[in-house]
Amino acid sequence: MPTHGPTTPSTAAWPAPTQPAEALFTEIYRTNHWGSAESVSGPGSEIRQTEAVRAAVASVLARYPIRTVTDAGCGDVNWIRQVDGFDQLDGYVGLDVVPDLVQLNQERHGSERVSFRQADLSRDDIPAADLVIARDCLVHLTHHEVLTFLDRVTASRSTYLLATTYVCVAENRDTADTHWRPLNLQAAPFHLPEPIEHFDTDFTDGGQHHPGNGLGLWKIDQLSSRTT
């Protein structure tokens, strides 16, 4: 695992998950645990729920020098294929931990410029790209896994990271075995710096409003300067 010296938050302070991510998310996929009729990735990946998210990603693609994208935790790619500019990318790699879903994505959507790979975000290398997207996936990972993912993104030599972050959360709480909770990536134990841009993507899921939900855009070479 890459290290960035004594100022980098350590994974040693946070316990590893109790079950492998592949088994947990495969069960979620096979049972349609999140109950969406449109997307096995859940209501948060439905087209009606992702209008602000799609606009944010389209804005980044239009205004920054981005020709290649790695989508960490891509799910069934229900919404991202509808983003303006997606079809103009030179390359897109979708990463997901569920092998059956990766195979299905490749069969349905794979092409010369679009491919899918099975990957555990906290264990496997992140393919280098102009932009790494981590939308609504880190909120299901333990602190240990998120910290390791940030190390792997830094090691990938990619250029930008666009990730879900809840700016209204003052104190992050850890989770176990995929249980959702909001994360502020600028708060402990992650300590990301101020993003280049922040996009407000508040949404309502099952009648519950989720304020403060947004996407932060960082230069990846900034991530090595995060402090404890």
C-alpha positions as a Python dict, from the first residue, in 0.01 Angstrom:
ca = {
    (1, 'M'): (0, 0, 0),
    (2, 'P'): (142, 344, -90),
    (3, 'T'): (244, 569, 192),
    (4, 'H'): (285, 944, 196),
    (5, 'G'): (495, 1000, 507),
    (6, 'P'): (396, 1072, 866),
    (7, 'T'): (133, 1334, 782),
    (8, 'T'): (-88, 1093, 589),
    (9, 'P'): (-386, 947, 783),
    (10, 'S'): (-309, 586, 868),
    (11, 'T'): (-537, 290, 804),
    (12, 'A'): (-395, 123, 1114),
    (13, 'A'): (-630, 319, 1341),
    (14, 'W'): (-941, 177, 1174),
    (15, 'P'): (-1052, -188, 1165),
    (16, 'A'): (-1087, -374, 838),
    (17, 'P'): (-1437, -489, 735),
    (18, 'T'): (-1559, -819, 879),
    (19, 'Q'): (-1673, -969, 547),
    (20, 'P'): (-1532, -951, 192),
    (21, 'A'): (-1693, -676, -15),
    (22, 'E'): (-1748, -912, -309),
    (23, 'A'): (-1974, -1144, -110),
    (24, 'L'): (-2173, -860, 45),
    (25, 'F'): (-2234, -665, -274),
    (26, 'T'): (-2301, -980, -478),
    (27, 'E'): (-2583, -1067, -237),
    (28, 'I'): (-2718, -711, -269),
    (29, 'Y'): (-2707, -740, -648),
    (30, 'R'): (-2866, -1085, -671),
    (31, 'T'): (-3154, -997, -437),
    (32, 'N'): (-3206, -642, -567),
    (33, 'H'): (-3169, -544, -203),
    (34, 'W'): (-3223, -171, -265),
    (35, 'G'): (-3555, -237, -436),
    (36, 'S'): (-3537, -25, -750),
    (37, 'A'): (-3730, -143, -1054),
    (38, 'E'): (-3501, 65, -1278),
    (39, 'S'): (-3150, 2, -1145),
    (40, 'V'): (-2996, -279, -942),
    (41, 'S'): (-2765, -12, -803),
    (42, 'G'): (-3063, 132, -615),
    (43, 'P'): (-3293, 435, -631),
    (44, 'G'): (-2993, 669, -614),
    (45, 'S'): (-2892, 551, -962),
    (46, 'E'): (-3230, 612, -1123),
    (47, 'I'): (-3246, 875, -1396),
    (48, 'R'): (-3493, 1093, -1206),
    (49, 'Q'): (-3265, 1095, -900),
    (50, 'T'): (-2946, 1180, -1085),
    (51, 'E'): (-3032, 1497, -1276),
    (52, 'A'): (-2799, 1714, -1065),
    (53, 'V'): (-2526, 1447, -1064),
    (54, 'R'): (-2536, 1409, -1441),
    (55, 'A'): (-2521, 1786, -1485),
    (56, 'A'): (-2218, 1805, -1254),
    (57, 'V'): (-2028, 1531, -1437),
    (58, 'A'): (-2115, 1683, -1775),
    (59, 'S'): (-1987, 2021, -1653),
    (60, 'V'): (-1654, 1868, -1547),
    (61, 'L'): (-1615, 1681, -1876),
    (62, 'A'): (-1686, 2000, -2072),
    (63, 'R'): (-1454, 2234, -1881),
    (64, 'Y'): (-1152, 2023, -1788),
    (65, 'P'): (-902, 1833, -2008),
    (66, 'I'): (-1065, 1494, -1959),
    (67, 'R'): (-1060, 1228, -2228),
    (68, 'T'): (-1051, 914, -2010),
    (69, 'V'): (-1256, 816, -1704),
    (70, 'T'): (-1226, 545, -1440),
    (71, 'D'): (-1562, 497, -1266),
    (72, 'A'): (-1502, 341, -924),
    (73, 'G'): (-1809, 151, -810),
    (74, 'C'): (-1986, 186, -1144),
    (75, 'G'): (-2279, -42, -1061),
    (76, 'D'): (-2505, -105, -1361),
    (77, 'V'): (-2401, 227, -1528),
    (78, 'N'): (-2768, 326, -1548),
    (79, 'W'): (-2713, 701, -1511),
    (80, 'I'): (-2361, 770, -1632),
    (81, 'R'): (-2434, 653, -1986),
    (82, 'Q'): (-2684, 943, -2005),
    (83, 'V'): (-2425, 1210, -1915),
    (84, 'D'): (-2364, 1468, -2186),
    (85, 'G'): (-2013, 1406, -2320),
    (86, 'F'): (-1997, 1038, -2221),
    (87, 'D'): (-2011, 926, -2583),
    (88, 'Q'): (-1722, 1157, -2673),
    (89, 'L'): (-1476, 1007, -2423),
    (90, 'D'): (-1172, 829, -2563),
    (91, 'G'): (-1190, 570, -2288),
    (92, 'Y'): (-1413, 465, -1997),
    (93, 'V'): (-1334, 189, -1747),
    (94, 'G'): (-1606, 89, -1503),
    (95, 'L'): (-1495, -89, -1185),
    (96, 'D'): (-1725, -298, -970),
    (97, 'V'): (-1669, -571, -715),
    (98, 'V'): (-1959, -792, -834),
    (99, 'P'): (-1832, -1029, -1107),
    (100, 'D'): (-2177, -1112, -1249),
    (101, 'L'): (-2255, -741, -1291),
    (102, 'V'): (-1919, -671, -1453),
    (103, 'Q'): (-1980, -949, -1705),
    (104, 'L'): (-2332, -824, -1779),
    (105, 'N'): (-2210, -467, -1824),
    (106, 'Q'): (-1940, -583, -2064),
    (107, 'E'): (-2190, -782, -2269),
    (108, 'R'): (-2444, -499, -2284),
    (109, 'H'): (-2228, -189, -2300),
    (110, 'G'): (-1870, -291, -2376),
    (111, 'S'): (-1701, -150, -2684),
    (112, 'E'): (-1360, -48, -2810),
    (113, 'R'): (-1363, 252, -2578),
    (114, 'V'): (-1589, 123, -2295),
    (115, 'S'): (-1480, -165, -2072),
    (116, 'F'): (-1552, -308, -1729),
    (117, 'R'): (-1333, -478, -1471),
    (118, 'Q'): (-1394, -652, -1143),
    (119, 'A'): (-1213, -465, -867),
    (120, 'D'): (-1225, -424, -491),
    (121, 'L'): (-1164, -53, -444),
    (122, 'S'): (-958, -102, -129),
    (123, 'R'): (-749, -394, -255),
    (124, 'D'): (-693, -353, -628),
    (125, 'D'): (-507, -97, -834),
    (126, 'I'): (-707, 190, -983),
    (127, 'P'): (-653, 226, -1360),
    (128, 'A'): (-499, 562, -1450),
    (129, 'A'): (-735, 813, -1610),
    (130, 'D'): (-784, 1185, -1650),
    (131, 'L'): (-1079, 1158, -1408),
    (132, 'V'): (-1160, 904, -1136),
    (133, 'I'): (-1526, 913, -1031),
    (134, 'A'): (-1630, 776, -690),
    (135, 'R'): (-1996, 862, -671),
    (136, 'D'): (-2197, 714, -380),
    (137, 'C'): (-1960, 422, -330),
    (138, 'L'): (-1732, 538, -47),
    (139, 'V'): (-2038, 590, 176),
    (140, 'H'): (-2069, 209, 186),
    (141, 'L'): (-1703, 144, 275),
    (142, 'T'): (-1535, 142, 614),
    (143, 'H'): (-1294, 419, 708),
    (144, 'H'): (-1012, 167, 656),
    (145, 'E'): (-1132, 93, 302),
    (146, 'V'): (-1182, 460, 211),
    (147, 'L'): (-833, 551, 330),
    (148, 'T'): (-684, 264, 131),
    (149, 'F'): (-884, 367, -177),
    (150, 'L'): (-749, 723, -151),
    (151, 'D'): (-395, 582, -132),
    (152, 'R'): (-460, 375, -445),
    (153, 'V'): (-609, 669, -632),
    (154, 'T'): (-300, 875, -547),
    (155, 'A'): (-75, 592, -665),
    (156, 'S'): (-265, 563, -994),
    (157, 'R'): (-116, 891, -1124),
    (158, 'S'): (-460, 995, -1243),
    (159, 'T'): (-534, 1368, -1268),
    (160, 'Y'): (-870, 1446, -1105),
    (161, 'L'): (-1098, 1283, -847),
    (162, 'L'): (-1473, 1355, -843),
    (163, 'A'): (-1624, 1203, -529),
    (164, 'T'): (-1938, 1219, -318),
    (165, 'T'): (-1893, 1426, -3),
    (166, 'Y'): (-2138, 1562, 256),
    (167, 'V'): (-2017, 1908, 356),
    (168, 'C'): (-2272, 1932, 640),
    (169, 'V'): (-2124, 1633, 829),
    (170, 'A'): (-1900, 1755, 1111),
    (171, 'E'): (-1788, 1414, 1239),
    (172, 'N'): (-1758, 1099, 1029),
    (173, 'R'): (-1873, 774, 1184),
    (174, 'D'): (-1740, 439, 1074),
    (175, 'T'): (-1955, 164, 928),
    (176, 'A'): (-1946, -211, 888),
    (177, 'D'): (-2041, -439, 603),
    (178, 'T'): (-2176, -186, 348),
    (179, 'H'): (-2416, 2, 579),
    (180, 'W'): (-2469, 348, 430),
    (181, 'R'): (-2377, 666, 612),
    (182, 'P'): (-2283, 1015, 489),
    (183, 'L'): (-1913, 1106, 473),
    (184, 'N'): (-1739, 1442, 465),
    (185, 'L'): (-1409, 1375, 288),
    (186, 'Q'): (-1259, 1695, 429),
    (187, 'A'): (-1319, 1582, 789),
    (188, 'A'): (-1123, 1328, 997),
    (189, 'P'): (-993, 1072, 927),
    (190, 'F'): (-969, 1159, 554),
    (191, 'H'): (-862, 1525, 565),
    (192, 'L'): (-892, 1603, 196),
    (193, 'P'): (-812, 1967, 117),
    (194, 'E'): (-1065, 2219, -13),
    (195, 'P'): (-1191, 2092, -351),
    (196, 'I'): (-1138, 2285, -672),
    (197, 'E'): (-1516, 2282, -712),
    (198, 'H'): (-1815, 2154, -519),
    (199, 'F'): (-2142, 2060, -689),
    (200, 'D'): (-2464, 2050, -486),
    (201, 'T'): (-2650, 1726, -557),
    (202, 'D'): (-2910, 1713, -277),
    (203, 'F'): (-3166, 1440, -335),
    (204, 'T'): (-3470, 1272, -181),
    (205, 'D'): (-3481, 893, -148),
    (206, 'G'): (-3793, 716, -25),
    (207, 'G'): (-3930, 1045, 103),
    (208, 'Q'): (-3614, 1117, 305),
    (209, 'H'): (-3422, 1430, 214),
    (210, 'H'): (-3042, 1407, 210),
    (211, 'P'): (-2907, 1763, 249),
    (212, 'G'): (-2543, 1847, 194),
    (213, 'N'): (-2493, 1572, -61),
    (214, 'G'): (-2250, 1688, -325),
    (215, 'L'): (-1962, 1604, -553),
    (216, 'G'): (-1619, 1747, -479),
    (217, 'L'): (-1354, 1781, -749),
    (218, 'W'): (-989, 1747, -645),
    (219, 'K'): (-658, 1740, -827),
    (220, 'I'): (-520, 1402, -730),
    (221, 'D'): (-174, 1542, -666),
    (222, 'Q'): (-341, 1733, -379),
    (223, 'L'): (-434, 1411, -200),
    (224, 'S'): (-81, 1333, -84),
    (225, 'S'): (-89, 1650, 129),
    (226, 'R'): (-382, 1542, 347),
    (227, 'T'): (-295, 1561, 716),
    (228, 'T'): (-406, 1399, 1038),
}
